[in-house]
Amino acid sequence: MRALDRVDLTIEPGEFVSLAGPSGCGKTTLLKILAGFTDPSEGTVHVGDDEVLGPDPSRGVVFQQANLFPWLSVRANVEFGPRMAGASKAQRRARSDELLALVGLEDFGDHRPYELSGGMQQRAQIARVLATEPALLLMDEPFGALDALTRLRLQNELRRLWLETGTTVLFITHSVDEAAFLGSRVLVMSPRPGRITFDEPTPYGRSADLPADPRSTPEFIAYRDRVGAAIHA
C-alpha cells in the first residue's frame, strides 16, 4: 500500500508548519522524503531551486530521541557540523557560544550529554542542528518522550527560537494542542495513503506578543477543535 498519495505541498521561507494526523498516515515518511533519507516512488521534492536527491546539511533533522555523540561534550556536539564544514576554531567557538546561549545551555558546554536531562538534551540537539544553518529544519515528534511540564516549556522555547532565527520548520506531532500552538500553519493528513485534508493558518501565526494564557483564548480553542475534528474525520 502507498504511504502517501497526491501530496502537493509548498512551504514558504520562514514558515513554521505543524503536521498532524493519525498514526500510520505517512507523516514520518513525508519527513524522510524531505530530508533525503527516502526516495519518492514518483514526483519530486525541491528546497529552493535544488532538487532533493539525498541527505544534505541544508536540511537539518531533529529526532524524538536526542542523538548526540555521548563521547563529546555538549559544545563539541554543537561544533561538529561546522568543524566538518571546515570552519576555523574561532568561528566554531563563536557559533557554539551563540547557540548555547540561545537554547539556555551556556553553562553546560563542558558537560557530556548523559549529564543532562532529557529536555536539555533536546535543546542541545536543536543547537547542534542549527549550527549548520539549515534552510529547512525537520522535527519528528521531538518532544514526544518528555514529561508534560518539560514539553510545555520546550514548546515555548522552540517558538521563541523560531521567531528569533526565522528558520523554516516542519514539525511532526500527534498533539493537537502542540500543533496549533507552535505552527504558523497546520496541516492534517488522512489515514494511509496520506493526503493533506486540512491546511489553515494558526491564530497566533508569527506574532511575538501572545496573550497571557494563549491556549485558553476562544480563538485558540476553536482552532484547536477544528484541527482535532479534521484528524478524527
VOGULO-944208 format. One record per residue (C-alpha): residue in one letter; x, y, z; chain. Coordinates in nm, 3 decimals, always signed. Layout:
<pt><residu>a</residu><x>X</x><y>Y</y><z>Z</z><chaine>A</chaine></pt>
...
***
This chain:
<pt><residu>m</residu><x>+0.000</x><y>+0.000</y><z>+0.000</z><chaine>A</chaine></pt>
<pt><residu>r</residu><x>+0.115</x><y>+0.353</y><z>-0.075</z><chaine>A</chaine></pt>
<pt><residu>a</residu><x>+0.224</x><y>+0.558</y><z>+0.227</z><chaine>A</chaine></pt>
<pt><residu>l</residu><x>+0.139</x><y>+0.889</y><z>+0.055</z><chaine>A</chaine></pt>
<pt><residu>d</residu><x>-0.096</x><y>+0.987</y><z>-0.225</z><chaine>A</chaine></pt>
<pt><residu>r</residu><x>-0.102</x><y>+1.310</y><z>-0.427</z><chaine>A</chaine></pt>
<pt><residu>v</residu><x>+0.082</x><y>+1.525</y><z>-0.172</z><chaine>A</chaine></pt>
<pt><residu>d</residu><x>+0.126</x><y>+1.870</y><z>-0.329</z><chaine>A</chaine></pt>
<pt><residu>l</residu><x>+0.283</x><y>+2.096</y><z>-0.070</z><chaine>A</chaine></pt>
<pt><residu>t</residu><x>+0.463</x><y>+2.430</y><z>-0.072</z><chaine>A</chaine></pt>
<pt><residu>i</residu><x>+0.627</x><y>+2.567</y><z>+0.243</z><chaine>A</chaine></pt>
<pt><residu>e</residu><x>+0.731</x><y>+2.931</y><z>+0.225</z><chaine>A</chaine></pt>
<pt><residu>p</residu><x>+1.061</x><y>+3.053</y><z>+0.374</z><chaine>A</chaine></pt>
<pt><residu>g</residu><x>+1.025</x><y>+3.133</y><z>+0.743</z><chaine>A</chaine></pt>
<pt><residu>e</residu><x>+0.705</x><y>+2.935</y><z>+0.795</z><chaine>A</chaine></pt>
<pt><residu>f</residu><x>+0.656</x><y>+2.702</y><z>+1.091</z><chaine>A</chaine></pt>
<pt><residu>v</residu><x>+0.435</x><y>+2.423</y><z>+0.958</z><chaine>A</chaine></pt>
<pt><residu>s</residu><x>+0.292</x><y>+2.174</y><z>+1.206</z><chaine>A</chaine></pt>
<pt><residu>l</residu><x>+0.196</x><y>+1.838</y><z>+1.057</z><chaine>A</chaine></pt>
<pt><residu>a</residu><x>-0.057</x><y>+1.625</y><z>+1.245</z><chaine>A</chaine></pt>
<pt><residu>g</residu><x>-0.259</x><y>+1.316</y><z>+1.168</z><chaine>A</chaine></pt>
<pt><residu>p</residu><x>-0.343</x><y>+0.966</y><z>+1.293</z><chaine>A</chaine></pt>
<pt><residu>s</residu><x>-0.071</x><y>+0.707</y><z>+1.348</z><chaine>A</chaine></pt>
<pt><residu>g</residu><x>+0.047</x><y>+0.545</y><z>+1.028</z><chaine>A</chaine></pt>
<pt><residu>c</residu><x>-0.077</x><y>+0.822</y><z>+0.799</z><chaine>A</chaine></pt>
<pt><residu>g</residu><x>+0.265</x><y>+0.882</y><z>+0.644</z><chaine>A</chaine></pt>
<pt><residu>k</residu><x>+0.387</x><y>+1.187</y><z>+0.840</z><chaine>A</chaine></pt>
<pt><residu>t</residu><x>+0.732</x><y>+1.043</y><z>+0.909</z><chaine>A</chaine></pt>
<pt><residu>t</residu><x>+0.755</x><y>+0.906</y><z>+0.554</z><chaine>A</chaine></pt>
<pt><residu>l</residu><x>+0.698</x><y>+1.258</y><z>+0.422</z><chaine>A</chaine></pt>
<pt><residu>l</residu><x>+0.966</x><y>+1.394</y><z>+0.654</z><chaine>A</chaine></pt>
<pt><residu>k</residu><x>+1.214</x><y>+1.126</y><z>+0.541</z><chaine>A</chaine></pt>
<pt><residu>i</residu><x>+1.148</x><y>+1.217</y><z>+0.178</z><chaine>A</chaine></pt>
<pt><residu>l</residu><x>+1.205</x><y>+1.586</y><z>+0.252</z><chaine>A</chaine></pt>
<pt><residu>a</residu><x>+1.524</x><y>+1.500</y><z>+0.441</z><chaine>A</chaine></pt>
<pt><residu>g</residu><x>+1.651</x><y>+1.290</y><z>+0.152</z><chaine>A</chaine></pt>
<pt><residu>f</residu><x>+1.654</x><y>+0.967</y><z>+0.356</z><chaine>A</chaine></pt>
<pt><residu>t</residu><x>+1.389</x><y>+0.806</y><z>+0.134</z><chaine>A</chaine></pt>
<pt><residu>d</residu><x>+1.334</x><y>+0.844</y><z>-0.240</z><chaine>A</chaine></pt>
<pt><residu>p</residu><x>+0.977</x><y>+0.914</y><z>-0.355</z><chaine>A</chaine></pt>
<pt><residu>s</residu><x>+0.832</x><y>+0.646</y><z>-0.584</z><chaine>A</chaine></pt>
<pt><residu>e</residu><x>+0.710</x><y>+0.928</y><z>-0.807</z><chaine>A</chaine></pt>
<pt><residu>g</residu><x>+0.724</x><y>+1.306</y><z>-0.812</z><chaine>A</chaine></pt>
<pt><residu>t</residu><x>+1.000</x><y>+1.540</y><z>-0.700</z><chaine>A</chaine></pt>
<pt><residu>v</residu><x>+1.095</x><y>+1.747</y><z>-0.396</z><chaine>A</chaine></pt>
<pt><residu>h</residu><x>+1.276</x><y>+2.081</y><z>-0.410</z><chaine>A</chaine></pt>
<pt><residu>v</residu><x>+1.422</x><y>+2.302</y><z>-0.140</z><chaine>A</chaine></pt>
<pt><residu>g</residu><x>+1.463</x><y>+2.638</y><z>-0.307</z><chaine>A</chaine></pt>
<pt><residu>d</residu><x>+1.597</x><y>+2.571</y><z>-0.655</z><chaine>A</chaine></pt>
<pt><residu>d</residu><x>+1.766</x><y>+2.244</y><z>-0.557</z><chaine>A</chaine></pt>
<pt><residu>e</residu><x>+1.606</x><y>+1.905</y><z>-0.604</z><chaine>A</chaine></pt>
<pt><residu>v</residu><x>+1.632</x><y>+1.675</y><z>-0.302</z><chaine>A</chaine></pt>
<pt><residu>l</residu><x>+1.842</x><y>+1.378</y><z>-0.412</z><chaine>A</chaine></pt>
<pt><residu>g</residu><x>+1.981</x><y>+1.269</y><z>-0.074</z><chaine>A</chaine></pt>
<pt><residu>p</residu><x>+2.068</x><y>+1.397</y><z>+0.274</z><chaine>A</chaine></pt>
<pt><residu>d</residu><x>+2.225</x><y>+1.742</y><z>+0.290</z><chaine>A</chaine></pt>
<pt><residu>p</residu><x>+2.329</x><y>+1.981</y><z>+0.572</z><chaine>A</chaine></pt>
<pt><residu>s</residu><x>+2.084</x><y>+2.237</y><z>+0.431</z><chaine>A</chaine></pt>
<pt><residu>r</residu><x>+1.807</x><y>+2.019</y><z>+0.577</z><chaine>A</chaine></pt>
<pt><residu>g</residu><x>+1.855</x><y>+1.960</y><z>+0.949</z><chaine>A</chaine></pt>
<pt><residu>v</residu><x>+1.665</x><y>+1.684</y><z>+1.128</z><chaine>A</chaine></pt>
<pt><residu>v</residu><x>+1.572</x><y>+1.672</y><z>+1.497</z><chaine>A</chaine></pt>
<pt><residu>f</residu><x>+1.453</x><y>+1.328</y><z>+1.609</z><chaine>A</chaine></pt>
<pt><residu>q</residu><x>+1.235</x><y>+1.223</y><z>+1.902</z><chaine>A</chaine></pt>
<pt><residu>q</residu><x>+1.540</x><y>+1.092</y><z>+2.088</z><chaine>A</chaine></pt>
<pt><residu>a</residu><x>+1.839</x><y>+1.325</y><z>+2.105</z><chaine>A</chaine></pt>
<pt><residu>n</residu><x>+2.111</x><y>+1.153</y><z>+1.901</z><chaine>A</chaine></pt>
<pt><residu>l</residu><x>+2.407</x><y>+1.341</y><z>+2.048</z><chaine>A</chaine></pt>
<pt><residu>f</residu><x>+2.754</x><y>+1.188</y><z>+2.041</z><chaine>A</chaine></pt>
<pt><residu>p</residu><x>+2.797</x><y>+1.065</y><z>+2.401</z><chaine>A</chaine></pt>
<pt><residu>w</residu><x>+3.179</x><y>+1.080</y><z>+2.392</z><chaine>A</chaine></pt>
<pt><residu>l</residu><x>+3.178</x><y>+1.452</y><z>+2.302</z><chaine>A</chaine></pt>
<pt><residu>s</residu><x>+3.095</x><y>+1.747</y><z>+2.523</z><chaine>A</chaine></pt>
<pt><residu>v</residu><x>+2.780</x><y>+1.944</y><z>+2.455</z><chaine>A</chaine></pt>
<pt><residu>r</residu><x>+2.990</x><y>+2.221</y><z>+2.298</z><chaine>A</chaine></pt>
<pt><residu>a</residu><x>+3.179</x><y>+1.974</y><z>+2.078</z><chaine>A</chaine></pt>
<pt><residu>n</residu><x>+2.846</x><y>+1.829</y><z>+1.964</z><chaine>A</chaine></pt>
<pt><residu>v</residu><x>+2.726</x><y>+2.175</y><z>+1.861</z><chaine>A</chaine></pt>
<pt><residu>e</residu><x>+3.057</x><y>+2.245</y><z>+1.684</z><chaine>A</chaine></pt>
<pt><residu>f</residu><x>+3.063</x><y>+1.912</y><z>+1.500</z><chaine>A</chaine></pt>
<pt><residu>g</residu><x>+2.880</x><y>+2.028</y><z>+1.185</z><chaine>A</chaine></pt>
<pt><residu>p</residu><x>+3.082</x><y>+2.350</y><z>+1.140</z><chaine>A</chaine></pt>
<pt><residu>r</residu><x>+3.403</x><y>+2.153</y><z>+1.203</z><chaine>A</chaine></pt>
<pt><residu>m</residu><x>+3.312</x><y>+1.908</y><z>+0.927</z><chaine>A</chaine></pt>
<pt><residu>a</residu><x>+3.241</x><y>+2.208</y><z>+0.702</z><chaine>A</chaine></pt>
<pt><residu>g</residu><x>+3.590</x><y>+2.345</y><z>+0.760</z><chaine>A</chaine></pt>
<pt><residu>a</residu><x>+3.510</x><y>+2.633</y><z>+0.996</z><chaine>A</chaine></pt>
<pt><residu>s</residu><x>+3.803</x><y>+2.764</y><z>+1.197</z><chaine>A</chaine></pt>
<pt><residu>k</residu><x>+3.832</x><y>+2.703</y><z>+1.570</z><chaine>A</chaine></pt>
<pt><residu>a</residu><x>+3.744</x><y>+3.067</y><z>+1.642</z><chaine>A</chaine></pt>
<pt><residu>q</residu><x>+3.439</x><y>+3.050</y><z>+1.413</z><chaine>A</chaine></pt>
<pt><residu>r</residu><x>+3.321</x><y>+2.728</y><z>+1.574</z><chaine>A</chaine></pt>
<pt><residu>r</residu><x>+3.361</x><y>+2.871</y><z>+1.923</z><chaine>A</chaine></pt>
<pt><residu>a</residu><x>+3.173</x><y>+3.189</y><z>+1.838</z><chaine>A</chaine></pt>
<pt><residu>r</residu><x>+2.889</x><y>+2.989</y><z>+1.679</z><chaine>A</chaine></pt>
<pt><residu>s</residu><x>+2.863</x><y>+2.745</y><z>+1.970</z><chaine>A</chaine></pt>
<pt><residu>d</residu><x>+2.867</x><y>+3.032</y><z>+2.223</z><chaine>A</chaine></pt>
<pt><residu>e</residu><x>+2.580</x><y>+3.197</y><z>+2.034</z><chaine>A</chaine></pt>
<pt><residu>l</residu><x>+2.369</x><y>+2.882</y><z>+2.005</z><chaine>A</chaine></pt>
<pt><residu>l</residu><x>+2.427</x><y>+2.753</y><z>+2.357</z><chaine>A</chaine></pt>
<pt><residu>a</residu><x>+2.310</x><y>+3.090</y><z>+2.487</z><chaine>A</chaine></pt>
<pt><residu>l</residu><x>+2.014</x><y>+3.082</y><z>+2.250</z><chaine>A</chaine></pt>
<pt><residu>v</residu><x>+1.893</x><y>+2.747</y><z>+2.390</z><chaine>A</chaine></pt>
<pt><residu>g</residu><x>+1.983</x><y>+2.832</y><z>+2.751</z><chaine>A</chaine></pt>
<pt><residu>l</residu><x>+2.277</x><y>+2.592</y><z>+2.786</z><chaine>A</chaine></pt>
<pt><residu>e</residu><x>+2.562</x><y>+2.842</y><z>+2.809</z><chaine>A</chaine></pt>
<pt><residu>d</residu><x>+2.667</x><y>+2.694</y><z>+3.146</z><chaine>A</chaine></pt>
<pt><residu>f</residu><x>+2.664</x><y>+2.332</y><z>+3.022</z><chaine>A</chaine></pt>
<pt><residu>g</residu><x>+2.901</x><y>+2.340</y><z>+2.726</z><chaine>A</chaine></pt>
<pt><residu>d</residu><x>+3.161</x><y>+2.124</y><z>+2.901</z><chaine>A</chaine></pt>
<pt><residu>h</residu><x>+2.913</x><y>+1.861</y><z>+3.017</z><chaine>A</chaine></pt>
<pt><residu>r</residu><x>+2.861</x><y>+1.527</y><z>+2.847</z><chaine>A</chaine></pt>
<pt><residu>p</residu><x>+2.512</x><y>+1.457</y><z>+2.707</z><chaine>A</chaine></pt>
<pt><residu>y</residu><x>+2.440</x><y>+1.188</y><z>+2.970</z><chaine>A</chaine></pt>
<pt><residu>e</residu><x>+2.481</x><y>+1.454</y><z>+3.239</z><chaine>A</chaine></pt>
<pt><residu>l</residu><x>+2.184</x><y>+1.650</y><z>+3.102</z><chaine>A</chaine></pt>
<pt><residu>s</residu><x>+1.812</x><y>+1.598</y><z>+3.149</z><chaine>A</chaine></pt>
<pt><residu>g</residu><x>+1.601</x><y>+1.482</y><z>+2.855</z><chaine>A</chaine></pt>
<pt><residu>g</residu><x>+1.477</x><y>+1.833</y><z>+2.786</z><chaine>A</chaine></pt>
<pt><residu>m</residu><x>+1.829</x><y>+1.976</y><z>+2.798</z><chaine>A</chaine></pt>
<pt><residu>q</residu><x>+1.948</x><y>+1.706</y><z>+2.558</z><chaine>A</chaine></pt>
<pt><residu>q</residu><x>+1.677</x><y>+1.805</y><z>+2.313</z><chaine>A</chaine></pt>
<pt><residu>r</residu><x>+1.781</x><y>+2.170</y><z>+2.339</z><chaine>A</chaine></pt>
<pt><residu>a</residu><x>+2.141</x><y>+2.065</y><z>+2.272</z><chaine>A</chaine></pt>
<pt><residu>q</residu><x>+2.026</x><y>+1.862</y><z>+1.971</z><chaine>A</chaine></pt>
<pt><residu>i</residu><x>+1.840</x><y>+2.163</y><z>+1.832</z><chaine>A</chaine></pt>
<pt><residu>a</residu><x>+2.150</x><y>+2.380</y><z>+1.881</z><chaine>A</chaine></pt>
<pt><residu>r</residu><x>+2.366</x><y>+2.122</y><z>+1.701</z><chaine>A</chaine></pt>
<pt><residu>v</residu><x>+2.128</x><y>+2.117</y><z>+1.404</z><chaine>A</chaine></pt>
<pt><residu>l</residu><x>+2.103</x><y>+2.498</y><z>+1.391</z><chaine>A</chaine></pt>
<pt><residu>a</residu><x>+2.484</x><y>+2.522</y><z>+1.388</z><chaine>A</chaine></pt>
<pt><residu>t</residu><x>+2.485</x><y>+2.416</y><z>+1.022</z><chaine>A</chaine></pt>
<pt><residu>e</residu><x>+2.239</x><y>+2.699</y><z>+0.940</z><chaine>A</chaine></pt>
<pt><residu>p</residu><x>+1.989</x><y>+2.473</y><z>+0.761</z><chaine>A</chaine></pt>
<pt><residu>a</residu><x>+1.743</x><y>+2.620</y><z>+0.515</z><chaine>A</chaine></pt>
<pt><residu>l</residu><x>+1.482</x><y>+2.374</y><z>+0.646</z><chaine>A</chaine></pt>
<pt><residu>l</residu><x>+1.451</x><y>+2.229</y><z>+0.996</z><chaine>A</chaine></pt>
<pt><residu>l</residu><x>+1.263</x><y>+1.897</y><z>+1.008</z><chaine>A</chaine></pt>
<pt><residu>m</residu><x>+1.140</x><y>+1.787</y><z>+1.353</z><chaine>A</chaine></pt>
<pt><residu>d</residu><x>+0.992</x><y>+1.441</y><z>+1.409</z><chaine>A</chaine></pt>
<pt><residu>e</residu><x>+0.797</x><y>+1.450</y><z>+1.736</z><chaine>A</chaine></pt>
<pt><residu>p</residu><x>+1.098</x><y>+1.592</y><z>+1.924</z><chaine>A</chaine></pt>
<pt><residu>f</residu><x>+0.904</x><y>+1.640</y><z>+2.250</z><chaine>A</chaine></pt>
<pt><residu>g</residu><x>+0.702</x><y>+1.318</y><z>+2.243</z><chaine>A</chaine></pt>
<pt><residu>a</residu><x>+0.911</x><y>+1.136</y><z>+2.505</z><chaine>A</chaine></pt>
<pt><residu>l</residu><x>+0.924</x><y>+1.425</y><z>+2.754</z><chaine>A</chaine></pt>
<pt><residu>d</residu><x>+0.709</x><y>+1.482</y><z>+3.061</z><chaine>A</chaine></pt>
<pt><residu>a</residu><x>+0.421</x><y>+1.728</y><z>+3.028</z><chaine>A</chaine></pt>
<pt><residu>l</residu><x>+0.582</x><y>+2.025</y><z>+3.207</z><chaine>A</chaine></pt>
<pt><residu>t</residu><x>+0.912</x><y>+1.993</y><z>+3.017</z><chaine>A</chaine></pt>
<pt><residu>r</residu><x>+0.719</x><y>+1.960</y><z>+2.693</z><chaine>A</chaine></pt>
<pt><residu>l</residu><x>+0.526</x><y>+2.282</y><z>+2.755</z><chaine>A</chaine></pt>
<pt><residu>r</residu><x>+0.845</x><y>+2.467</y><z>+2.846</z><chaine>A</chaine></pt>
<pt><residu>l</residu><x>+1.025</x><y>+2.348</y><z>+2.532</z><chaine>A</chaine></pt>
<pt><residu>q</residu><x>+0.727</x><y>+2.441</y><z>+2.315</z><chaine>A</chaine></pt>
<pt><residu>n</residu><x>+0.759</x><y>+2.799</y><z>+2.440</z><chaine>A</chaine></pt>
<pt><residu>e</residu><x>+1.136</x><y>+2.795</y><z>+2.387</z><chaine>A</chaine></pt>
<pt><residu>l</residu><x>+1.108</x><y>+2.649</y><z>+2.037</z><chaine>A</chaine></pt>
<pt><residu>r</residu><x>+0.857</x><y>+2.915</y><z>+1.936</z><chaine>A</chaine></pt>
<pt><residu>r</residu><x>+1.093</x><y>+3.183</y><z>+2.066</z><chaine>A</chaine></pt>
<pt><residu>l</residu><x>+1.387</x><y>+3.029</y><z>+1.878</z><chaine>A</chaine></pt>
<pt><residu>w</residu><x>+1.188</x><y>+3.017</y><z>+1.555</z><chaine>A</chaine></pt>
<pt><residu>l</residu><x>+1.086</x><y>+3.383</y><z>+1.586</z><chaine>A</chaine></pt>
<pt><residu>e</residu><x>+1.446</x><y>+3.485</y><z>+1.659</z><chaine>A</chaine></pt>
<pt><residu>t</residu><x>+1.613</x><y>+3.280</y><z>+1.385</z><chaine>A</chaine></pt>
<pt><residu>g</residu><x>+1.350</x><y>+3.285</y><z>+1.109</z><chaine>A</chaine></pt>
<pt><residu>t</residu><x>+1.432</x><y>+2.924</y><z>+1.022</z><chaine>A</chaine></pt>
<pt><residu>t</residu><x>+1.177</x><y>+2.736</y><z>+0.811</z><chaine>A</chaine></pt>
<pt><residu>v</residu><x>+1.034</x><y>+2.447</y><z>+1.018</z><chaine>A</chaine></pt>
<pt><residu>l</residu><x>+0.828</x><y>+2.136</y><z>+0.951</z><chaine>A</chaine></pt>
<pt><residu>f</residu><x>+0.720</x><y>+1.991</y><z>+1.286</z><chaine>A</chaine></pt>
<pt><residu>i</residu><x>+0.551</x><y>+1.650</y><z>+1.316</z><chaine>A</chaine></pt>
<pt><residu>t</residu><x>+0.336</x><y>+1.588</y><z>+1.622</z><chaine>A</chaine></pt>
<pt><residu>h</residu><x>+0.048</x><y>+1.374</y><z>+1.750</z><chaine>A</chaine></pt>
<pt><residu>s</residu><x>-0.060</x><y>+1.654</y><z>+1.983</z><chaine>A</chaine></pt>
<pt><residu>v</residu><x>-0.340</x><y>+1.878</y><z>+1.852</z><chaine>A</chaine></pt>
<pt><residu>d</residu><x>-0.262</x><y>+2.142</y><z>+2.114</z><chaine>A</chaine></pt>
<pt><residu>e</residu><x>+0.109</x><y>+2.140</y><z>+2.026</z><chaine>A</chaine></pt>
<pt><residu>a</residu><x>+0.039</x><y>+2.168</y><z>+1.653</z><chaine>A</chaine></pt>
<pt><residu>a</residu><x>-0.199</x><y>+2.460</y><z>+1.700</z><chaine>A</chaine></pt>
<pt><residu>f</residu><x>+0.026</x><y>+2.649</y><z>+1.941</z><chaine>A</chaine></pt>
<pt><residu>l</residu><x>+0.360</x><y>+2.614</y><z>+1.765</z><chaine>A</chaine></pt>
<pt><residu>g</residu><x>+0.278</x><y>+2.647</y><z>+1.399</z><chaine>A</chaine></pt>
<pt><residu>s</residu><x>+0.211</x><y>+2.947</y><z>+1.184</z><chaine>A</chaine></pt>
<pt><residu>r</residu><x>+0.016</x><y>+2.693</y><z>+0.979</z><chaine>A</chaine></pt>
<pt><residu>v</residu><x>-0.120</x><y>+2.345</y><z>+1.049</z><chaine>A</chaine></pt>
<pt><residu>l</residu><x>-0.157</x><y>+2.056</y><z>+0.806</z><chaine>A</chaine></pt>
<pt><residu>v</residu><x>-0.357</x><y>+1.741</y><z>+0.879</z><chaine>A</chaine></pt>
<pt><residu>m</residu><x>-0.306</x><y>+1.418</y><z>+0.688</z><chaine>A</chaine></pt>
<pt><residu>s</residu><x>-0.565</x><y>+1.147</y><z>+0.628</z><chaine>A</chaine></pt>
<pt><residu>p</residu><x>-0.511</x><y>+0.780</y><z>+0.716</z><chaine>A</chaine></pt>
<pt><residu>r</residu><x>-0.288</x><y>+0.588</y><z>+0.476</z><chaine>A</chaine></pt>
<pt><residu>p</residu><x>-0.238</x><y>+0.660</y><z>+0.199</z><chaine>A</chaine></pt>
<pt><residu>g</residu><x>-0.171</x><y>+1.001</y><z>+0.346</z><chaine>A</chaine></pt>
<pt><residu>r</residu><x>-0.322</x><y>+1.308</y><z>+0.181</z><chaine>A</chaine></pt>
<pt><residu>i</residu><x>-0.341</x><y>+1.662</y><z>+0.312</z><chaine>A</chaine></pt>
<pt><residu>t</residu><x>-0.700</x><y>+1.720</y><z>+0.417</z><chaine>A</chaine></pt>
<pt><residu>f</residu><x>-0.662</x><y>+2.036</y><z>+0.629</z><chaine>A</chaine></pt>
<pt><residu>d</residu><x>-0.437</x><y>+2.339</y><z>+0.571</z><chaine>A</chaine></pt>
<pt><residu>e</residu><x>-0.504</x><y>+2.659</y><z>+0.767</z><chaine>A</chaine></pt>
<pt><residu>p</residu><x>-0.301</x><y>+2.938</y><z>+0.932</z><chaine>A</chaine></pt>
<pt><residu>t</residu><x>-0.299</x><y>+2.933</y><z>+1.312</z><chaine>A</chaine></pt>
<pt><residu>p</residu><x>-0.445</x><y>+3.203</y><z>+1.539</z><chaine>A</chaine></pt>
<pt><residu>y</residu><x>-0.107</x><y>+3.344</y><z>+1.655</z><chaine>A</chaine></pt>
<pt><residu>g</residu><x>+0.099</x><y>+3.295</y><z>+1.339</z><chaine>A</chaine></pt>
<pt><residu>r</residu><x>+0.429</x><y>+3.482</y><z>+1.364</z><chaine>A</chaine></pt>
<pt><residu>s</residu><x>+0.317</x><y>+3.713</y><z>+1.645</z><chaine>A</chaine></pt>
<pt><residu>a</residu><x>+0.566</x><y>+3.751</y><z>+1.928</z><chaine>A</chaine></pt>
<pt><residu>d</residu><x>+0.300</x><y>+3.910</y><z>+2.151</z><chaine>A</chaine></pt>
<pt><residu>l</residu><x>+0.088</x><y>+3.627</y><z>+2.286</z><chaine>A</chaine></pt>
<pt><residu>p</residu><x>-0.198</x><y>+3.653</y><z>+2.537</z><chaine>A</chaine></pt>
<pt><residu>a</residu><x>-0.114</x><y>+3.578</y><z>+2.899</z><chaine>A</chaine></pt>
<pt><residu>d</residu><x>-0.270</x><y>+3.232</y><z>+2.867</z><chaine>A</chaine></pt>
<pt><residu>p</residu><x>-0.261</x><y>+3.170</y><z>+2.489</z><chaine>A</chaine></pt>
<pt><residu>r</residu><x>-0.408</x><y>+2.820</y><z>+2.499</z><chaine>A</chaine></pt>
<pt><residu>s</residu><x>-0.724</x><y>+2.940</y><z>+2.677</z><chaine>A</chaine></pt>
<pt><residu>t</residu><x>-0.844</x><y>+3.207</y><z>+2.434</z><chaine>A</chaine></pt>
<pt><residu>p</residu><x>-1.167</x><y>+3.139</y><z>+2.242</z><chaine>A</chaine></pt>
<pt><residu>e</residu><x>-0.980</x><y>+3.177</y><z>+1.912</z><chaine>A</chaine></pt>
<pt><residu>f</residu><x>-0.724</x><y>+2.914</y><z>+2.004</z><chaine>A</chaine></pt>
<pt><residu>i</residu><x>-0.978</x><y>+2.670</y><z>+2.144</z><chaine>A</chaine></pt>
<pt><residu>a</residu><x>-1.197</x><y>+2.698</y><z>+1.833</z><chaine>A</chaine></pt>
<pt><residu>y</residu><x>-0.897</x><y>+2.646</y><z>+1.605</z><chaine>A</chaine></pt>
<pt><residu>r</residu><x>-0.769</x><y>+2.351</y><z>+1.810</z><chaine>A</chaine></pt>
<pt><residu>d</residu><x>-1.114</x><y>+2.191</y><z>+1.789</z><chaine>A</chaine></pt>
<pt><residu>r</residu><x>-1.115</x><y>+2.227</y><z>+1.408</z><chaine>A</chaine></pt>
<pt><residu>v</residu><x>-0.775</x><y>+2.058</y><z>+1.386</z><chaine>A</chaine></pt>
<pt><residu>g</residu><x>-0.895</x><y>+1.779</y><z>+1.613</z><chaine>A</chaine></pt>
<pt><residu>a</residu><x>-1.210</x><y>+1.731</y><z>+1.408</z><chaine>A</chaine></pt>
<pt><residu>a</residu><x>-1.002</x><y>+1.712</y><z>+1.089</z><chaine>A</chaine></pt>
<pt><residu>i</residu><x>-0.785</x><y>+1.439</y><z>+1.242</z><chaine>A</chaine></pt>
<pt><residu>h</residu><x>-1.083</x><y>+1.235</y><z>+1.361</z><chaine>A</chaine></pt>
<pt><residu>a</residu><x>-1.293</x><y>+1.287</y><z>+1.046</z><chaine>A</chaine></pt>
***
